[in-house]
Amino acid sequence: MSRKLENLRNIGIIAHIDAGKTTVTERMLYYAKASHKMGDVDKGTTITDFDPEEQERGITIYSASVSFQWKDVTVNLIDTPGHVDFTAEVERSLRVLDGGVVVFSAREGVEAQSETVWRQADKYHVPRMAFINKLDREGADFHGTLDEIRDRLGSKPVAIQIPWGLGPPHLANPFRGVVDLVGMRLLTFTSETQGAEVVESDIPAELHDEAELWREQMLEQLFDYSNELAELVLEKSPVPVELIRKVLREATLHRFIVPVLGVFYGTSLIADEVDDKTITYLFTRPIPRRAVLFGKYVAYLFCTVLLILPSVVVVYLLLASIGGTLGAAFPALLADLTMLAIGLAAYGAVFAFVGARMKRPLVTGLVFAFGWEPAVLLFPGYLKRLTVAYYLQALVPQAMPDDSAISILMQVFHEVPPVWVSLASLAAIVFAALWAAGRSVETREYVLEQ
């Protein structure tokens, strides 16, 4: 069955071993009604641990992808291994992710493999959410884990949920639910439905002051990403929930922040009652890479023309004031500006291809413009037809140099194509280079080198 690309998302679950990745995956599939019951890692009944060795050992060895429908979006959920021996499987998966959910155990906090997968996600520019799991376990420490995410991973975590209590039921203040700091509501989970039913209610009085303090901290962390939000907070005006979610989502997708959730076993990651509050911060309508490339190309043309145009006009005005009239200089000015725009468009397209295809685009571009083209233009032959300058010469024959030894050589072997041939060839160069550049950025992988 064919699916629209704009409605398809690749979301990965990544973490240290035994943080609860596969269990979280099982919960998400169950709550999305993609499976009729929850599997158990210890019993070897999970969907993603399909290999007999995985079921026997109770760990994930191979990355596994399962799909489910969430509202109008098809989510490809990728469960990755957490053991250091299978790091290659994690990296293989990160290449295709639109977003990642990094699971941390509230007992162990940030562990060795947590740091490894975090750096790998940085390498492939993957937007992330942090998911502090096992808050209902003995020794759970939400605040300590949050601090470790900030200090050890060098990230900017923003808590959008805080737990109501910590630890198992026999403690004096056990974990009973979470406070949604965006909507300022208490979310609790019913054991009868295994967490599938989320009950939304008012925040208890004893928890209200702490929730307000955490919410203020969350809004302060979002100041840098929205002037509108900052102005509302400084004016002490109510901040719309929709605005907070918008800023959270945009900052997350740009990898400025990492939203932090605090629940147990994935209950509030995906459920009808908490829709648009959690995993949807990772959902974005993907912009095709070609559109990004063409947008940058148009911006390059606009900015370059805007930068060069005033200086060219000033030079012509000075020349006109010295040796002639402005009216006589105007046709030449118009012709040269047209040639300049055409040349910028052609060279810009060629350099767009060089930048998309070559490992060292700056060096390659300089060699092409200042090495290959001048050398080829000195001698007769068909090679000069593989340069941009050859066709630009037909548009500005008066710009040919008339002194020095190089000028004499160029005049001896000077071949100028007809104007219409030059214009058609330059147009073909622009379209061919942009098409090749667009195809290259669609198919290649680009990695940010540290």
SVG drawing of the C-alpha trace seen along z (x, -y; Angstrom):
<svg xmlns="http://www.w3.org/2000/svg" viewBox="-10 -64 63 83">
<polyline fill="none" stroke="black" stroke-width="0.4" points="0.0,0.0 1.4,-3.4 1.7,-6.1 2.2,-9.9 5.7,-10.9 4.3,-13.9 2.3,-11.6 5.2,-9.2 7.5,-9.5 10.5,-7.4 10.7,-7.5 13.4,-5.6 13.7,-4.4 17.3,-4.6 18.9,-4.0 21.3,-2.1 20.6,1.6 17.7,2.4 16.5,-1.2 13.1,0.1 13.3,-0.6 11.5,2.6 8.9,2.3 8.2,-1.3 7.9,-0.1 5.3,2.5 3.3,0.0 3.2,-2.4 2.0,0.3 -0.6,1.4 -1.9,-2.1 -2.0,-2.9 -4.1,0.3 -1.5,1.8 -1.3,4.9 -4.1,6.5 -1.8,7.3 1.5,6.2 4.4,8.5 6.9,9.1 10.7,8.9 11.4,11.6 8.9,14.0 10.2,13.4 6.8,12.3 7.6,8.8 6.9,8.0 10.3,6.4 12.5,9.1 11.6,11.7 14.9,13.5 15.1,16.7 18.4,15.5 16.8,12.2 13.9,14.0 16.3,16.3 18.6,13.6 15.9,11.0 17.9,8.3 17.6,6.5 20.3,7.6 18.8,6.3 17.1,3.1 13.4,3.8 10.8,1.6 7.1,1.8 4.5,-0.5 1.3,-1.9 -1.2,-4.5 -1.5,-7.5 -4.2,-10.0 -3.4,-10.9 0.3,-9.9 1.9,-6.5 4.7,-6.0 7.6,-3.7 8.8,-2.9 12.3,-1.6 13.5,0.3 17.3,0.3 19.7,2.4 21.1,0.9 24.2,3.1 27.6,1.6 28.4,4.7 25.5,3.7 26.2,0.0 26.5,0.4 22.8,1.4 21.9,-1.9 24.0,-4.0 22.4,-2.3 19.0,-3.2 19.8,-6.8 20.5,-7.6 16.8,-7.4 15.2,-8.9 13.0,-12.0 13.1,-12.0 14.3,-9.9 12.9,-9.1 15.9,-8.6 14.9,-6.4 16.6,-6.9 16.1,-4.8 15.1,-6.9 17.3,-4.6 20.5,-4.5 20.2,-7.9 22.6,-8.6 24.7,-5.5 27.7,-4.8 25.7,-3.7 23.3,-6.6 26.2,-8.9 27.2,-6.9 23.8,-6.9 23.4,-10.6 26.6,-11.5 25.5,-9.3 22.2,-11.2 24.2,-14.5 26.2,-13.2 23.1,-12.6 21.2,-15.7 18.3,-13.8 15.8,-15.8 15.2,-14.1 12.9,-13.8 14.1,-12.5 11.9,-9.9 12.6,-9.2 11.3,-5.7 10.8,-3.5 9.6,-6.3 7.6,-3.7 10.8,-1.7 12.8,-1.7 15.5,-4.4 13.9,-6.5 15.4,-10.0 13.7,-12.2 15.6,-15.4 19.0,-13.7 18.5,-12.1 17.4,-15.5 20.6,-17.1 22.7,-14.3 21.1,-14.9 22.2,-18.5 25.6,-18.0 26.9,-14.8 25.3,-15.1 25.7,-18.9 22.1,-19.3 19.4,-21.7 16.6,-19.6 13.2,-21.2 10.9,-19.4 7.4,-19.5 6.1,-16.9 7.1,-16.3 6.2,-13.2 3.7,-13.1 5.6,-11.1 8.5,-8.6 9.0,-4.9 6.8,-1.8 3.4,-1.8 4.8,-0.8 6.6,-4.1 5.1,-7.1 4.9,-9.2 4.8,-6.7 4.6,-7.5 1.0,-8.1 1.0,-10.2 2.5,-13.2 1.8,-16.9 1.6,-18.3 3.3,-21.6 2.1,-23.0 -1.6,-22.6 -1.2,-22.5 -3.2,-19.3 -2.6,-16.2 -2.4,-13.0 -3.0,-9.7 -3.2,-6.2 -5.6,-3.3 -4.1,0.1 -7.2,1.8 -6.4,0.7 -2.7,1.1 -2.1,-2.6 -4.1,-2.9 -6.7,-5.1 -5.3,-8.5 -7.4,-10.4 -7.0,-14.2 -7.8,-16.2 -6.9,-19.3 -3.5,-19.5 -3.6,-18.7 -3.1,-21.7 0.1,-20.3 1.6,-20.0 0.4,-23.2 3.3,-25.5 5.9,-23.1 4.2,-22.8 4.0,-26.6 7.7,-26.8 8.6,-24.2 6.3,-25.8 8.0,-29.2 11.3,-27.5 10.1,-25.9 8.8,-29.2 12.1,-30.9 14.0,-28.2 11.7,-29.0 12.4,-32.7 15.1,-32.5 12.9,-30.9 9.8,-33.1 9.6,-36.9 5.8,-36.6 6.1,-34.1 8.8,-36.2 6.6,-39.4 3.6,-37.6 5.6,-36.2 7.2,-39.6 3.8,-41.3 2.6,-38.5 -0.2,-37.8 -1.6,-34.3 0.4,-32.3 -1.8,-30.3 -1.2,-26.5 -1.1,-26.4 1.8,-28.9 3.8,-26.9 3.3,-23.7 4.3,-25.5 7.5,-26.9 8.3,-23.6 7.8,-21.8 9.9,-24.2 12.7,-24.4 12.8,-20.5 12.9,-20.1 15.7,-22.6 17.6,-20.6 17.8,-23.7 16.1,-21.8 15.2,-18.3 11.7,-18.0 11.7,-15.7 8.8,-13.4 8.5,-11.6 6.2,-8.5 6.4,-4.7 6.6,-2.3 5.6,-4.7 2.1,-5.4 2.0,-9.1 4.2,-8.9 1.2,-7.9 -2.4,-7.7 -5.6,-9.4 -6.0,-11.4 -2.6,-13.0 -2.5,-13.6 -0.5,-16.7 1.3,-16.8 4.2,-14.4 5.6,-12.4 3.9,-14.8 6.6,-17.4 8.8,-15.2 6.3,-15.2 7.1,-17.6 6.0,-17.8 9.4,-17.0 10.7,-19.6 12.2,-17.9 15.9,-18.3 15.6,-19.6 13.4,-22.4 16.0,-23.4 18.7,-23.4 16.7,-25.5 15.7,-27.9 19.4,-28.4 20.2,-28.9 17.5,-31.6 18.7,-33.2 22.3,-33.2 21.2,-34.9 19.1,-37.5 21.8,-38.4 24.6,-38.4 22.8,-40.7 21.8,-42.9 25.4,-43.2 27.0,-43.8 24.3,-45.9 25.0,-49.2 28.8,-49.0 28.3,-48.4 25.8,-51.3 28.1,-53.6 31.0,-52.8 28.9,-53.5 27.7,-56.8 31.4,-57.8 32.4,-56.9 29.4,-58.7 30.3,-61.8 33.9,-61.7 33.7,-60.9 30.1,-61.0 26.4,-61.2 24.3,-58.9 22.0,-58.2 24.8,-56.9 26.1,-54.7 22.6,-53.3 22.4,-50.6 25.9,-49.3 24.9,-49.3 21.8,-47.3 23.7,-44.8 26.4,-44.3 23.9,-43.9 22.0,-41.3 25.2,-39.4 26.1,-39.6 22.8,-38.1 23.1,-35.3 26.7,-34.6 25.8,-34.5 22.9,-32.1 25.1,-29.8 28.1,-29.8 25.7,-29.4 24.1,-26.3 27.5,-24.8 28.7,-25.5 25.5,-24.1 26.3,-20.8 29.9,-21.0 28.8,-21.6 26.3,-18.8 28.6,-16.2 32.2,-16.9 33.9,-16.2 35.9,-19.4 33.5,-21.8 35.5,-25.0 38.7,-23.7 36.9,-22.1 35.1,-25.3 38.2,-27.4 40.1,-25.0 37.2,-25.1 36.8,-28.9 40.4,-30.0 42.3,-27.0 40.2,-24.9 38.3,-27.7 41.2,-30.2 43.5,-27.4 41.0,-25.9 40.0,-29.2 43.6,-29.9 43.6,-27.2 41.2,-26.0 39.2,-22.9 35.9,-21.5 37.0,-21.6 36.1,-25.2 32.5,-24.4 32.6,-22.8 33.1,-26.2 30.7,-28.9 33.0,-31.8 33.0,-30.6 29.3,-31.3 29.5,-34.5 32.1,-35.9 29.4,-36.1 27.3,-38.4 30.2,-40.8 32.7,-40.8 33.8,-44.3 35.1,-42.9 37.9,-40.9 41.4,-42.1 43.5,-43.7 47.0,-43.8 49.5,-41.3 50.7,-38.0 47.7,-36.1 45.4,-38.5 47.2,-38.0 46.8,-34.2 43.1,-34.6 42.6,-36.9 44.4,-34.4 42.3,-31.5 39.2,-33.5 36.0,-31.7 32.7,-33.4 29.4,-31.4 26.3,-33.2 24.3,-34.9 21.3,-32.6 23.6,-29.6 25.2,-31.1 21.9,-31.9 20.5,-28.4 23.7,-26.7 23.8,-28.8 20.1,-27.9 21.0,-24.2 23.9,-24.5 21.7,-26.0 19.0,-23.4 21.3,-20.4 23.5,-21.5 20.5,-22.2 18.9,-18.9 22.1,-17.0 22.6,-18.8 19.0,-18.1 19.3,-14.4 22.6,-14.3 21.2,-15.8 18.2,-13.5 20.3,-10.3 23.5,-11.2 24.0,-11.2 25.6,-14.2 27.3,-14.0 28.4,-16.9 32.1,-16.3 32.9,-17.3"/>
</svg>
